[in-house]
Amino acid sequence: RLEEFLKKEVDLELSVMPDFEERVIDFSEVEKLMNSLNTIPAPCAPVINPQAPNAATGTSLRVCWGLFSDDTVEYYQLCYKPVSNERCSEEEAEHTLKVKETYCTITNLLPNTQYEFWVSALNASGISPPSERAVYVTAPSPPTIKTKKIRSCENAALVCWESRDINPVDSYTVEL
């Protein structure tokens, strides 16, 4: 039935002419409001810097990034998590910080541990895409010197220590 109805030509005639008032609509207020809005685009993705020398302690990391555009940014959202080959535990959950500057020092980290960082920029229009991810490493814990095993003679000394780190340490520096 619907198909038959749609094939028919329908001519509508109004029996009474509509009574329209001629109204002039003033859009000047709306135009002023629209022009006063300052539309800014959402920022571009920031660029996270690789780890700088001396930017780590055993429990903290200083992370830096940049924004290579003239975008307006209200704050940055820095995210990080420990790098792990095993399944994520609650300790290895993702953390997010709200930061005003283009750098941040993260504390209460584990010694000799890799952390993955990425950052996004935010303004009134929205959030940028995240930066590339960068891996930073905290410094190892200082080793424990085994004082009972220290031996010395006129021209030499034997000093023994053990690492308290779970991850292997690349090298040690012995100072006299």
Number of C-alpha atoms within 10 A of each C-alpha: 5 6 7 7 9 9 8 8 7 8 5 6 7 6 6 6 7 7 6 6 6 6 6 6 6 8 9 9 9 10 10 10 10 11 10 9 8 7 10 12 14 18 23 21 21 22 19 22 18 13 16 12 6 9 16 22 18 18 18 18 23 17 22 18 19 15 18 10 10 8 16 17 21 13 16 22 17 22 17 21 18 21 16 13 6 6 7 13 8 7 8 14 11 13 11 14 13 15 15 13 13 17 16 16 11 14 13 9 17 19 21 21 19 18 20 16 23 22 28 24 28 21 17 13 13 13 19 20 15 18 21 14 17 17 16 22 23 20 21 23 17 14 13 11 13 11 10 8 10 12 11 9 7 5 5 8 10 9 14 14 13 10 15 15 16 11 12 10 13 6 6 10 5 6 4 3
